[in-house]
């Protein structure tokens, strides 16, 4: 008996949606949970301000001043009617901002540390597997010399093809293509 699959609808039979394979790995799922948790944490930050080129210019102009200027300005407005009358400083906003800065400084340190350590974890895991892959490549090259191991030789060639290490710009003694090296200054002769 032979069965033929078809996409033609059959009256009285509900259509069956084709199964889509789950292409997510365990790491994909953990990363998605981590990102969702980060987004939840970001939503907790009052008046979160994403980085923007125009905002960066404004921030660079003023952020280098000492934090104590905020408390001094609050005190000046609260204790001097003439300065309060200028309405140049919103004391409530200034106080809330100072409290925000004080409260979130440890969070900034923690997030910076998390970013550095997450990146390092990524690099360590890659380095460990690359080291293993290089050991495998060395073994494959040796085994691949045997004519009976043509498949191993083919895999060694594939690994060789993918064995690209990015070159670092500015290595000592190397001049980029098309560039003339700068002349090396010589010391003038010493005259007495």
Secondary structure by P-SEA (a helix, b strand, c coil): cbbbbbcccccccccccccccccccaaaaaaaaaaaaaaaaaaaccccccccaaaaaaaaaccccccaaaaaaaaaaaccaaaaaacccaaaaaaaaaaaaaaaaaaaaaaaaaaaaaaaaaaaaaaaaaaaaaaaaaaaaaaaccccaaaaaaaaaaaaaacccccccccccccccccccccccccccccc
